[in-house]
Amino acid sequence: MKSIWNKLASLLAIASVWIGTSALSLAYAVNDLPGGPAVRQLNLAPPVTAIAREQQWLHWFMMILCVAIFLAVFAVMFYSIWKHRKSVGHKAATFHESVTVEIIWTIVPFVIVILMALPATKVVVAMKDTTNADLTIKATGMQWKWGYDYIKGEGEGIGFVSTIDADQRELSNQGGPKKGESVDNYLLKVDNPLVVPVDKKVRIITTANDVIHAFMVPAFGIKQDAIPGFVRDTWFRAEKVGDYYGQCAELCGKEHAYMPIHVKVLSAEDYSLWVEGEKKKLAAKADDPSKVWTLAEITQRGEKVYAQNCVACHQASGKGAGPIKPLDGAAVVLDADKNKQILVLLNGQNNGSMPAWKAMSDTDIAAVISYTKNHWSNKTGQLVQPAEVLALRK
């Protein structure tokens, strides 16, 4: 009976989700997001890799097998209860061990387990085979963004940070989209998507800077934890050009919902053009840490760095929100000892509520600190040079 009630509860839950998403789609301009979630989606994401297709096949195979076992067991049970009920004259049998029954209920479950284990083992082994990759990318989870470093293959040396789109983050702060607004990619849009070529084996190495995160893209059939101090890996081979979305799948703090993953799969030709363009950008951004900046130059750059990385938590006003400390009038910002604020950005503080930003360049850290020291009501006139940041790196 408990099993029946559990299944009924599951059906009611599915119905409530279907009704809820239907109501949402009527209230908002919600459409299916190719490569991402769909309206009234009940099945797994449409697969674009061989592994994802195998996983979907396994899902239905296991589901059908479990339903068949459920129907067979309960059919025999209800038939026995009805056919041998006392009201038609049947009396309870009195017997003890039956060798035949013992053999049957040992062999049948064993066969069922083997039928389930063989295809599942085949898929799990294939999921873990990250050898002979065409491209290797390290995905580093941070509170709350992803850092991507192209380690091996075409694009080697490229690296960047992917953060949720600032406009969508601000939209969330204001209570979400208004009725009638398009919300297809709400909280899934990023500033710098991960770009990979189609039909190439891509190995993803996962790790983290602070707490446990998880790299998950349903259309690829991948989900791998990113653990501080450890290295894990997974892989995929996308068979179709397009945009595919995922999210951090491990509860990693208060901004967990704002840590999307956007993978852009390009043709081989378009990917080569992207790599060429990114390398040109990196060359242009390769700042000399010994360069001496003027206050006007560095605060102008700092404004852009702040808008891209800091505004989501500290707000455009610099007042912060909730547990996020304000920067406007903050003691560490106004302090004449510039090293205090530099160390906060390099190492973080408050048990990770302020994450470490060591992945950011010396120039960008110097720029954003100089910007905060000379913006809002903070008029310190202090200037931080990249060389000062470099000197404090450990």
C-alpha positions as CSV (number, residue, x, y, z in Angstrom):
1,M,0.0,0.0,0.0
2,K,2.8,2.4,0.8
3,S,4.3,1.8,-2.7
4,I,0.9,2.7,-4.3
5,W,0.5,5.9,-2.3
6,N,4.1,6.9,-3.2
7,K,3.3,6.4,-6.9
8,L,0.1,8.4,-6.6
9,A,2.0,11.2,-4.8
10,S,4.5,11.2,-7.7
11,L,1.7,11.5,-10.3
12,L,0.1,14.3,-8.4
13,A,3.5,16.1,-8.2
14,I,3.9,15.8,-12.0
15,A,0.4,17.1,-12.5
16,S,1.0,20.1,-10.3
17,V,4.3,20.9,-12.1
18,W,2.5,20.6,-15.5
19,I,-0.4,22.9,-14.3
20,G,2.1,25.3,-12.7
21,T,4.2,25.6,-15.9
22,S,1.1,26.0,-18.0
23,A,-0.1,28.9,-15.8
24,L,3.4,30.4,-16.0
25,S,3.5,30.3,-19.8
26,L,0.1,32.0,-19.9
27,A,1.2,34.8,-17.5
28,Y,4.6,35.3,-19.1
29,A,5.9,35.1,-22.7
30,V,7.5,31.8,-22.0
31,N,8.6,29.6,-24.9
32,D,10.8,26.5,-25.2
33,L,14.5,27.4,-24.9
34,P,16.4,25.3,-27.5
35,G,19.2,23.6,-25.6
36,G,17.6,24.5,-22.3
37,P,14.4,23.9,-20.4
38,A,11.1,23.6,-22.2
39,V,7.5,24.6,-21.3
40,R,5.7,21.6,-19.6
41,Q,8.8,19.5,-19.9
42,L,8.3,16.1,-18.3
43,N,11.0,14.0,-20.0
44,L,14.8,14.4,-20.0
45,A,16.4,17.1,-22.1
46,P,16.6,16.3,-25.9
47,P,20.0,14.6,-26.2
48,V,22.8,15.9,-28.5
49,T,25.5,13.4,-27.5
50,A,25.7,9.6,-27.7
51,I,26.0,9.4,-23.9
52,A,22.9,11.5,-23.4
53,R,21.0,9.2,-25.8
54,E,22.2,6.1,-23.9
55,Q,21.1,7.7,-20.6
56,Q,17.7,8.4,-22.0
57,W,17.4,4.8,-23.3
58,L,18.4,3.5,-19.9
59,H,15.9,5.8,-18.2
60,W,13.0,4.4,-20.2
61,F,14.3,0.8,-20.1
62,M,14.5,0.9,-16.3
63,M,11.1,2.7,-16.0
64,I,9.4,0.1,-18.2
65,L,11.0,-2.8,-16.4
66,C,10.0,-1.5,-13.0
67,V,6.4,-0.9,-14.2
68,A,6.3,-4.4,-15.6
69,I,7.5,-5.9,-12.3
70,F,5.1,-3.7,-10.4
71,L,2.1,-4.9,-12.5
72,A,3.2,-8.5,-12.4
73,V,3.7,-8.6,-8.7
74,F,0.5,-6.8,-7.8
75,A,-1.5,-8.8,-10.4
76,V,-0.5,-12.1,-8.8
77,M,-1.1,-10.7,-5.3
78,F,-4.6,-9.3,-6.1
79,Y,-5.5,-12.4,-8.1
80,S,-4.5,-14.6,-5.2
81,I,-6.4,-12.5,-2.7
82,W,-9.6,-12.6,-4.9
83,K,-9.4,-16.2,-6.1
84,H,-8.7,-17.7,-2.7
85,R,-10.9,-15.5,-0.5
86,K,-12.7,-17.2,2.4
87,S,-16.1,-16.2,1.2
88,V,-16.0,-18.7,-1.6
89,G,-14.9,-21.5,0.6
90,H,-11.1,-21.4,0.4
91,K,-9.1,-22.3,3.5
92,A,-5.6,-21.1,4.2
93,A,-3.0,-23.6,3.2
94,T,-0.5,-24.8,5.8
95,F,2.9,-25.6,4.5
96,H,6.5,-24.6,5.2
97,E,9.5,-24.5,2.8
98,S,9.1,-25.0,-0.9
99,V,12.3,-25.6,-2.8
100,T,10.7,-24.6,-6.1
101,V,9.5,-21.3,-4.8
102,E,12.9,-20.6,-3.1
103,I,14.6,-21.3,-6.5
104,I,12.2,-19.1,-8.4
105,W,12.4,-16.1,-6.2
106,T,16.2,-16.3,-6.2
107,I,16.8,-16.8,-9.9
108,V,14.2,-14.3,-11.2
109,P,15.5,-11.2,-9.2
110,F,19.1,-12.3,-10.1
111,V,18.1,-12.2,-13.8
112,I,16.4,-8.9,-13.4
113,V,19.4,-7.3,-11.7
114,I,21.7,-8.6,-14.5
115,L,19.4,-7.2,-17.2
116,M,19.6,-3.8,-15.5
117,A,23.3,-3.9,-14.6
118,L,24.8,-4.8,-18.0
119,P,23.6,-1.8,-20.0
120,A,24.0,0.5,-17.1
121,T,27.6,-0.6,-16.6
122,K,28.4,-0.1,-20.3
123,V,27.1,3.5,-20.1
124,V,29.0,4.3,-16.9
125,V,32.3,3.0,-18.3
126,A,31.8,5.1,-21.4
127,M,31.0,8.2,-19.3
128,K,34.3,7.8,-17.5
129,D,36.5,7.3,-20.6
130,T,38.0,10.8,-21.0
131,T,41.0,9.5,-23.0
132,N,42.0,10.8,-26.5
133,A,40.2,14.1,-26.1
134,D,40.5,16.6,-28.9
135,L,40.1,19.6,-26.5
136,T,40.7,19.8,-22.7
137,I,39.1,22.6,-20.7
138,K,39.4,23.3,-17.0
139,A,36.1,24.5,-15.4
140,T,36.7,26.2,-12.1
141,G,33.6,26.8,-9.9
142,M,33.6,30.1,-7.9
143,Q,31.0,31.8,-5.8
144,W,29.2,32.4,-8.1
145,K,30.6,32.1,-11.6
146,W,32.7,29.7,-13.7
147,G,36.2,30.1,-14.9
148,Y,37.2,28.4,-18.1
149,D,40.8,27.7,-19.1
150,Y,41.6,26.0,-22.4
151,I,44.5,23.6,-21.5
152,K,45.1,21.4,-24.5
153,G,44.0,21.4,-28.1
154,E,42.9,24.3,-30.4
155,G,42.5,27.4,-28.3
156,E,45.2,26.4,-25.8
157,G,46.0,29.3,-23.5
158,I,42.6,31.0,-23.7
159,G,41.0,31.7,-20.4
160,F,38.1,33.8,-19.1
161,V,35.4,34.0,-16.4
162,S,31.7,33.4,-17.2
163,T,29.2,35.4,-15.1
164,I,25.5,35.7,-15.2
165,D,24.3,38.5,-17.4
166,A,24.2,41.7,-15.3
167,D,20.8,42.9,-16.7
168,Q,19.2,39.6,-15.8
169,R,20.7,39.6,-12.3
170,E,19.3,43.1,-11.8
171,L,16.0,42.0,-13.2
172,S,16.0,39.3,-10.5
173,N,16.7,41.9,-7.8
174,Q,13.6,43.7,-8.9
175,G,11.4,40.7,-8.5
176,G,11.8,39.0,-11.9
177,P,10.3,39.6,-15.3
178,K,7.0,41.5,-15.6
179,K,4.0,39.8,-17.1
180,G,4.3,39.7,-20.9
181,E,8.1,40.0,-20.9
182,S,10.1,37.3,-22.6
183,V,11.8,35.0,-20.1
184,D,12.9,32.1,-22.2
185,N,16.5,32.3,-21.0
186,Y,15.9,34.0,-17.7
187,L,18.8,33.5,-15.3
188,L,20.6,31.4,-18.0
189,K,22.2,34.1,-20.0
190,V,26.0,34.8,-19.4
191,D,28.5,37.3,-20.5
192,N,31.1,34.8,-21.8
193,P,29.8,31.4,-22.8
194,L,32.0,28.3,-23.1
195,V,32.7,27.8,-26.8
196,V,33.6,24.3,-28.2
197,P,33.7,22.8,-31.7
198,V,31.1,20.3,-33.0
199,D,31.9,16.6,-33.3
200,K,35.0,16.9,-31.2
201,K,35.7,15.1,-27.9
202,V,35.8,17.7,-25.2
203,R,37.3,16.8,-21.8
204,I,36.1,19.0,-18.9
205,I,38.3,19.0,-15.8
206,T,36.4,20.3,-12.8
207,T,37.7,21.9,-9.6
208,A,36.7,24.8,-7.4
209,N,38.2,27.8,-5.5
210,D,35.9,27.9,-2.5
211,V,33.0,25.4,-1.9
212,I,31.7,22.4,-3.8
213,H,30.0,23.2,-7.1
214,A,28.8,20.9,-9.9
215,F,29.1,21.3,-13.7
216,M,25.9,20.0,-15.3
217,V,24.6,20.3,-18.9
218,P,21.5,18.1,-19.3
219,A,21.6,18.0,-23.2
220,F,25.1,16.5,-23.0
221,G,24.3,14.0,-20.3
222,I,27.1,15.3,-18.0
223,K,27.2,16.2,-14.3
224,Q,30.5,16.4,-12.4
225,D,31.2,17.8,-9.0
226,A,33.8,20.6,-8.8
227,I,35.6,20.1,-5.4
228,P,38.2,22.5,-3.9
229,G,41.6,20.8,-3.8
230,F,40.5,17.9,-6.0
231,V,40.3,17.3,-9.8
232,R,37.5,15.5,-11.5
233,D,36.7,15.1,-15.2
234,T,34.0,14.3,-17.6
235,W,33.6,14.6,-21.4
236,F,31.1,15.1,-24.2
237,R,31.0,15.2,-28.0
238,A,28.3,17.5,-29.2
239,E,26.8,16.3,-32.5
240,K,24.8,19.5,-33.3
241,V,25.7,23.1,-33.5
242,G,23.8,25.4,-31.1
243,D,23.5,26.8,-27.6
244,Y,23.1,24.5,-24.7
245,Y,22.4,25.5,-21.1
246,G,23.0,24.1,-17.6
247,Q,23.5,25.2,-14.1
248,C,25.6,24.5,-11.0
249,A,23.9,21.5,-9.5
250,E,25.3,21.6,-6.0
251,L,24.0,24.0,-3.4
252,C,26.9,26.4,-3.1
253,G,25.6,29.4,-1.2
254,K,23.1,32.2,-1.4
255,E,23.8,33.0,-5.1
256,H,23.5,29.3,-6.2
257,A,20.6,30.2,-8.5
258,Y,22.8,32.7,-10.3
259,M,25.5,30.4,-11.6
260,P,24.4,29.3,-15.1
261,I,26.4,27.4,-17.7
262,H,26.1,28.3,-21.4
263,V,27.9,26.2,-23.9
264,K,28.0,27.4,-27.5
265,V,28.8,24.7,-30.0
266,L,30.3,26.0,-33.3
267,S,31.3,24.4,-36.6
268,A,35.0,23.7,-37.0
269,E,35.5,26.8,-39.1
270,D,33.6,29.1,-36.8
271,Y,35.4,27.7,-33.8
272,S,38.8,28.5,-35.4
273,L,37.7,32.0,-36.1
274,W,36.5,32.4,-32.5
275,V,39.9,31.1,-31.2
276,E,41.7,33.6,-33.4
277,G,39.6,36.5,-32.1
278,E,40.0,35.5,-28.5
279,K,43.8,35.3,-28.8
280,K,43.8,38.8,-30.3
281,K,41.7,40.0,-27.3
282,L,44.1,38.3,-24.8
283,A,47.1,39.9,-26.5
284,A,45.4,43.3,-26.3
285,K,44.6,42.7,-22.6
286,A,48.0,41.6,-21.6
287,D,48.8,44.5,-19.4
288,D,52.3,45.1,-18.1
289,P,52.0,45.0,-14.3
290,S,54.8,47.5,-14.0
291,K,52.8,50.1,-16.0
292,V,52.0,53.2,-14.0
293,W,48.4,54.4,-14.5
294,T,46.8,57.8,-13.9
295,L,43.8,58.0,-11.5
296,A,41.4,58.9,-14.4
297,E,42.6,55.9,-16.6
298,I,42.5,53.3,-13.9
299,T,39.1,54.3,-12.4
300,Q,37.6,54.3,-15.9
301,R,38.7,50.7,-16.3
302,G,37.7,49.9,-12.8
303,E,34.1,51.0,-13.5
304,K,33.9,48.3,-16.2
305,V,35.4,45.7,-14.0
306,Y,33.0,46.5,-11.2
307,A,30.0,46.4,-13.5
308,Q,31.0,42.9,-14.8
309,N,32.0,41.3,-11.5
310,C,30.9,43.2,-8.4
311,V,27.6,44.9,-9.1
312,A,25.5,41.7,-8.6
313,C,26.3,41.6,-4.9
314,H,27.4,45.1,-3.9
315,Q,24.8,46.8,-6.1
316,A,25.4,49.8,-8.5
317,S,24.9,52.1,-5.5
318,G,27.6,50.4,-3.5
319,K,25.2,49.9,-0.6
320,G,25.2,46.1,-0.7
321,A,22.2,44.1,0.3
322,G,21.4,41.8,3.2
323,P,24.6,40.2,4.4
324,I,26.6,41.8,1.6
325,K,28.6,44.7,3.1
326,P,28.4,48.1,1.5
327,L,31.4,49.6,-0.2
328,D,30.2,53.2,0.0
329,G,31.7,54.5,3.2
330,A,33.3,51.1,4.1
331,A,36.2,51.3,6.6
332,V,38.4,49.0,4.5
333,V,37.8,51.2,1.4
334,L,38.5,54.4,3.2
335,D,41.5,53.1,5.0
336,A,44.8,54.7,4.0
337,D,46.4,51.3,4.1
338,K,45.6,50.1,0.6
339,N,47.0,46.6,1.3
340,K,44.0,45.7,3.4
341,Q,41.5,46.0,0.5
342,I,44.0,44.3,-1.9
343,L,44.2,41.3,0.4
344,V,40.4,41.1,0.7
345,L,40.1,40.8,-3.1
346,L,43.0,38.3,-3.4
347,N,42.0,36.0,-0.5
348,G,38.3,36.7,0.2
349,Q,36.9,37.0,3.7
350,N,33.9,36.0,5.9
351,N,34.2,32.3,5.1
352,G,33.7,32.8,1.4
353,S,30.8,35.2,1.5
354,M,33.3,37.5,-0.1
355,P,35.1,35.2,-2.6
356,A,38.7,35.3,-3.6
357,W,39.4,37.0,-6.9
358,K,43.0,35.8,-7.6
359,A,41.9,34.7,-11.1
360,M,41.5,38.4,-11.9
361,S,44.5,40.2,-13.4
362,D,46.6,42.5,-11.3
363,T,45.5,45.5,-13.4
364,D,41.8,44.7,-13.0
365,I,42.1,44.3,-9.2
366,A,44.0,47.5,-9.0
367,A,41.4,49.2,-11.2
368,V,38.4,48.1,-9.3
369,I,39.9,49.0,-5.9
370,S,40.9,52.4,-7.2
371,Y,37.3,52.8,-8.6
372,T,35.7,52.0,-5.2
373,K,38.0,54.3,-3.4
374,N,37.0,57.2,-5.6
375,H,33.3,56.6,-6.3
376,W,30.0,57.3,-4.5
377,S,30.8,59.2,-1.3
378,N,34.3,57.7,-1.2
379,K,36.6,60.5,-2.4
380,T,39.9,59.3,-1.0
381,G,42.1,60.3,-4.0
382,Q,44.0,57.0,-3.5
383,L,45.3,55.1,-6.4
384,V,46.3,51.4,-6.5
385,Q,48.9,50.4,-9.1
386,P,49.0,46.8,-10.5
387,A,52.6,46.4,-9.1
388,E,51.1,46.8,-5.6
389,V,48.7,43.9,-6.2
390,L,51.4,41.7,-7.7
391,A,53.6,42.3,-4.6
392,L,50.9,40.8,-2.3
393,R,50.1,37.7,-4.3
394,K,51.1,34.6,-2.5
